[in-house]
Amino acid sequence: MNRKILISVIIINLFWGKIALCQEPDISAQSAVLIDAQSKRILASYNPYIKLPMASTTKIMTALIALERGKLTEEIKIDRNAVGIEGSSIYLEEGEIITLEDLLYGLMLRSGNDSAVAIANYIGKDIEDFIKLMNYMAKKIGAENTNFMNPHGLHDDNHYSTAYDLALITAKAMELEKFSEIVSSKTWKADRNKNNIFYNKNKTLWEYEGGDGVKTGYTTRAGRCLVTSATRNGTKLIAVALNDGNWFNDCYKLMDYGFENFTTYVICEKEQFFKKIPINNGKKDFVSAISQDTFIYPLKEEELDRVKINLNLPKAIEAPIAKGEIIGDITIYLDGQIIHMGKVISKEKVEKLGMIKRFIKKIQS
């Protein structure tokens, strides 16, 4: 082949390879979404808001509530209604004593439906009370298109969620150190005489670089459902695929796309200095205006120049001012859309001048 032609072919292949890298992957899920866990930005989506059965991914919410409201060392006596639940099981026995911690590992690694019922009985007054907690928490998180009818995910026509809602629920759960520890464990040995070794069903931990878990699910009606997470270079991504025969590979494709095309940037750091604001009648002439919180956000390289920051600060402030007092706000835009609204606070305390000193200062000015 002519050398010039060969070089041209290489350039063309590199060009189209880069285009392919930037395109959202082709997947087979009925519904799917990829989000950044911290900012909740949607990085890729396929019908992310349609309501679908979600099988055992339901248990992410069950675990979240248990961890927020229960005590890991609590010893729980198993009721008859938690025994012999259909589907996946850790084979609880009536009257057995088991800790909440062991039940949670059985819930998330072995996907025990009986474990889910036992947890619900422990946390709530009864199953119905626990389901109310699940739905309350869903709305609080922002999972508006989710409705729970049980703590395990066995089919009910009124039990459903969306890929996006499941991603939000998972992001909330992953904020809990113990939840992350549980779902990232490959095995767990429970303190019981038999059926005491739980193996994690989520292959992400073995197959995907930086994989964190989270939960598999399957029923005939829901199909294969998967929530996965991975962390690389401080960026945590969450991928959800519902009714997807190629569930693991499709979630891997989604996370590959996120890691390859987005970089997490610190747009604004906590206590970042903005400017000095003049003080009226204060013991100091100025107060430093600083950011209240850190804001980080995943961006494509070409989006960097399209981020705009707007500071809303007063021309002057009347003393006294407390340290940490809100004195303004910051709004951050991407392509004209708001991606963050935060507060600007005072770095230091500024006391008000006494009447005589104010009078002297007025004469001197």
C-alpha positions in Angstrom: 0.0 0.0 0.0 1.2 3.5 -0.8 2.7 5.2 2.3 0.5 8.3 1.9 -2.6 6.2 1.6 -1.6 4.1 4.6 -1.2 7.3 6.7 -4.6 8.5 5.6 -6.2 5.3 6.5 -4.6 5.5 10.0 -5.8 9.1 10.5 -9.4 8.1 9.4 -9.5 5.2 11.7 -8.3 7.3 14.6 -10.9 9.9 13.8 -13.8 7.5 13.7 -12.4 5.7 16.8 -12.6 9.0 18.7 -16.1 9.6 17.4 -17.2 6.2 18.5 -15.6 6.7 22.0 -17.7 9.9 22.5 -21.0 8.3 21.5 -23.3 6.7 24.1 -22.9 2.9 23.8 -25.5 0.8 22.1 -27.1 -1.4 24.8 -30.1 -3.8 24.9 -31.8 -2.7 28.1 -35.4 -1.7 28.1 -34.4 1.2 30.4 -31.0 2.3 31.6 -29.1 5.3 33.0 -25.6 6.3 34.0 -25.1 9.0 36.7 -22.3 10.6 38.6 -22.9 9.5 42.2 -22.0 12.8 43.8 -23.5 15.4 41.4 -26.3 13.1 40.2 -25.6 14.3 36.7 -27.0 12.0 34.0 -24.2 11.0 31.8 -26.1 8.6 29.5 -29.7 7.4 29.4 -32.1 5.1 27.6 -35.7 5.6 28.5 -34.6 6.3 32.1 -38.0 7.4 33.4 -40.3 4.6 32.4 -41.9 2.6 35.3 -40.8 -1.0 35.4 -40.6 -3.9 37.9 -37.1 -3.9 39.4 -36.9 -7.3 41.2 -34.3 -7.6 44.0 -32.7 -4.2 43.3 -35.6 -3.2 45.7 -33.3 -4.4 48.5 -31.1 -1.3 48.1 -33.8 0.7 49.7 -34.4 -2.0 52.3 -30.8 -1.9 53.3 -30.7 1.9 53.3 -33.5 2.1 55.8 -32.2 -0.6 58.0 -28.8 1.1 58.2 -30.3 4.4 59.0 -32.8 3.2 61.6 -31.4 -0.1 62.9 -28.5 -1.2 65.1 -26.0 -3.6 63.4 -25.3 -5.6 66.6 -29.0 -6.0 67.5 -30.0 -9.7 67.8 -33.2 -10.4 66.0 -35.5 -13.3 66.7 -37.0 -14.7 63.5 -40.8 -14.7 63.2 -42.7 -17.4 61.4 -43.7 -15.0 58.6 -40.0 -14.5 57.6 -39.5 -18.2 57.0 -39.9 -20.0 53.7 -40.3 -16.9 51.5 -40.1 -17.9 47.8 -37.1 -17.2 45.7 -33.6 -16.5 46.9 -33.1 -17.3 50.6 -30.6 -17.5 53.4 -32.8 -20.3 54.9 -33.9 -18.6 58.1 -35.5 -20.7 60.7 -38.4 -19.8 63.1 -37.0 -18.7 66.4 -33.4 -18.3 65.1 -31.4 -15.5 66.6 -29.4 -13.5 64.1 -27.8 -10.0 64.1 -29.0 -7.2 61.8 -25.5 -7.1 60.3 -25.7 -10.7 59.2 -29.2 -10.2 57.8 -27.9 -7.2 55.8 -25.1 -9.3 54.3 -27.6 -12.0 53.5 -29.9 -9.5 51.9 -27.3 -7.8 49.7 -24.9 -10.7 48.9 -27.2 -13.8 48.9 -30.3 -11.7 48.0 -32.3 -13.4 50.7 -36.0 -12.6 50.4 -36.5 -14.1 53.9 -33.8 -11.7 55.1 -35.7 -8.8 53.6 -38.9 -9.8 55.5 -37.0 -10.2 58.8 -35.4 -6.8 58.4 -38.8 -5.2 57.7 -40.3 -6.9 60.8 -37.4 -5.6 62.9 -37.4 -2.0 61.6 -41.2 -1.5 61.2 -44.1 -2.3 63.4 -45.0 -4.7 60.6 -44.4 -5.2 56.9 -46.9 -2.6 55.9 -45.3 0.0 58.2 -41.9 -0.7 56.7 -43.3 -0.4 53.2 -44.6 3.1 54.2 -41.1 3.9 55.3 -39.7 2.8 51.9 -42.1 5.0 50.0 -41.5 7.9 52.3 -37.8 7.6 51.8 -38.1 7.3 48.0 -40.0 10.6 47.8 -37.5 12.3 50.2 -34.6 11.2 47.9 -36.5 12.5 44.8 -37.4 9.0 43.4 -40.9 10.3 42.4 -41.7 7.5 40.0 -41.2 4.6 42.5 -43.7 2.7 44.5 -42.8 -0.2 46.8 -45.2 -3.0 47.8 -42.7 -5.2 49.6 -39.1 -5.2 50.9 -37.7 -7.8 48.5 -38.9 -7.2 45.0 -41.1 -10.3 44.3 -43.6 -9.3 41.6 -46.5 -7.1 42.4 -48.2 -5.0 39.6 -48.0 -1.9 41.8 -44.3 -2.5 42.7 -42.1 -0.5 40.3 -39.3 2.0 39.9 -37.3 3.6 37.1 -33.7 3.4 36.2 -33.2 7.0 37.2 -34.9 6.6 40.5 -32.9 3.5 41.3 -29.7 5.4 40.6 -30.8 8.2 43.0 -31.6 5.6 45.7 -28.3 3.9 45.2 -26.3 7.2 45.3 -28.0 8.0 48.7 -27.2 4.5 50.0 -23.6 4.7 48.9 -23.1 7.7 51.1 -23.3 5.3 54.0 -19.9 3.7 54.7 -21.4 0.5 55.9 -23.6 0.1 52.9 -20.6 0.5 50.6 -18.7 -2.0 52.7 -21.4 -4.6 52.5 -22.1 -4.4 48.7 -18.3 -4.4 47.9 -17.8 -7.6 50.0 -17.2 -10.8 47.9 -18.1 -13.1 50.8 -19.3 -12.9 54.4 -19.4 -15.5 57.2 -22.5 -15.1 59.3 -22.5 -16.1 63.0 -24.9 -19.0 62.6 -24.5 -22.8 62.6 -25.4 -23.5 59.0 -25.9 -21.7 55.7 -23.5 -19.2 57.1 -21.3 -18.4 54.1 -22.8 -15.7 51.7 -21.2 -15.2 48.3 -21.8 -12.0 46.4 -23.8 -12.5 43.2 -22.5 -9.3 41.6 -19.7 -10.1 39.2 -18.8 -6.4 38.9 -16.5 -6.9 41.9 -14.4 -9.4 40.0 -14.7 -8.3 36.4 -14.7 -4.5 36.4 -11.8 -2.2 37.4 -12.9 -0.2 40.5 -16.1 -2.1 40.8 -18.0 -1.4 44.1 -21.1 -3.8 43.7 -24.2 -3.0 44.1 -27.2 -5.3 43.4 -28.5 -7.9 41.0 -32.2 -8.7 40.5 -34.3 -11.1 38.5 -37.9 -12.2 38.2 -39.7 -13.6 35.1 -41.7 -10.4 34.8 -38.9 -7.9 35.5 -36.2 -9.7 33.5 -32.6 -9.2 34.5 -32.1 -6.0 36.5 -28.7 -4.7 37.6 -27.4 -1.7 39.6 -23.6 -1.4 39.4 -21.1 1.1 40.7 -17.4 1.8 40.1 -14.9 4.3 41.4 -11.8 5.5 39.6 -9.6 8.5 40.4 -12.2 9.8 42.9 -15.1 9.6 40.5 -17.9 7.2 41.4 -20.4 6.2 38.7 -23.6 4.3 39.0 -25.1 2.4 36.1 -28.6 0.9 36.1 -30.0 -1.5 33.5 -33.6 -2.9 33.7 -34.9 -5.8 31.8 -31.6 -6.4 30.1 -30.4 -9.8 28.9 -26.9 -8.4 28.6 -27.0 -6.8 32.0 -23.4 -6.9 33.1 -21.8 -6.1 29.8 -24.2 -3.2 29.2 -23.5 -1.7 32.6 -19.8 -2.0 31.9 -20.2 -0.3 28.6 -22.1 2.6 30.3 -19.4 3.0 33.0 -16.6 2.8 30.3 -18.4 5.6 28.5 -18.5 7.7 31.6 -14.9 7.2 32.7 -13.6 7.8 29.1 -15.6 10.9 28.3 -16.0 12.8 31.6 -13.6 14.2 34.1 -14.6 15.4 37.6 -13.7 19.0 38.1 -13.7 21.1 41.3 -15.7 24.1 40.1 -15.8 25.7 43.5 -14.0 24.8 46.7 -15.3 25.1 50.3 -14.0 28.4 51.8 -12.8 29.6 48.4 -12.2 33.3 48.5 -14.2 35.5 46.2 -13.8 39.1 47.2 -13.7 41.6 50.1 -17.0 43.3 51.0 -16.9 46.8 52.6 -18.4 46.9 56.1 -20.5 49.8 57.4 -20.1 50.7 61.1 -17.8 47.7 61.8 -14.6 47.2 63.8 -13.1 46.0 60.5 -13.4 47.8 57.1 -13.9 44.6 55.1 -15.1 41.0 55.4 -13.9 38.2 53.2 -16.7 36.5 51.1 -16.0 32.8 50.8 -17.8 29.7 49.4 -19.9 27.7 51.9 -19.4 24.4 50.2 -17.4 22.5 47.6 -19.0 21.9 44.2 -17.6 19.2 41.9 -19.1 18.2 38.6 -18.3 15.8 35.8 -17.6 17.5 32.4 -16.5 16.6 29.0 -13.4 18.5 27.8 -15.4 20.6 25.3 -17.8 21.7 28.1 -15.2 23.4 30.2 -15.5 26.8 28.4 -19.3 26.6 28.6 -19.4 26.8 32.4 -20.3 30.2 33.7 -20.3 31.4 37.3 -22.5 34.2 38.7 -21.8 35.8 42.1 -24.5 37.8 43.8 -22.9 39.9 46.5 -23.9 43.1 48.2 -21.9 46.3 47.6 -21.6 46.8 51.4 -22.8 45.1 54.6 -24.0 46.6 57.9 -22.2 45.3 61.0 -22.4 43.2 63.1 -21.7 40.0 61.0 -21.3 36.6 62.4 -18.6 34.2 61.1 -20.2 31.9 58.6 -23.2 34.2 58.0 -24.8 34.0 54.6 -24.0 37.2 52.7 -24.6 36.2 49.1 -25.0 33.4 46.7 -23.3 31.7 43.7 -25.0 30.2 40.7 -23.2 28.0 38.2 -24.4 27.4 34.7 -23.6 24.9 31.9 -24.9 25.9 28.5 -27.2 28.4 30.2 -28.8 25.7 32.5 -28.3 25.9 36.3 -26.2 23.1 37.6 -25.5 24.4 41.1 -26.8 27.1 43.5 -24.8 27.7 46.6 -24.2 30.2 49.4 -21.5 32.7 50.0 -20.6 33.3 53.7 -18.4 35.6 55.7 -15.0 34.2 56.6 -14.8 36.1 59.9 -16.8 37.8 62.6 -17.1 41.6 62.4 -18.4 43.4 65.5 -20.3 46.6 65.4 -18.5 49.8 66.5 -19.8 51.5 69.6 -21.7 54.8 69.2 -18.7 57.0 70.1 -16.3 55.2 67.8 -18.9 55.4 65.0 -19.2 59.2 65.6 -15.4 59.6 65.6 -15.0 57.6 62.4 -17.7 59.6 60.7 -15.9 62.9 61.6 -12.6 61.5 60.4 -14.1 60.5 57.1 
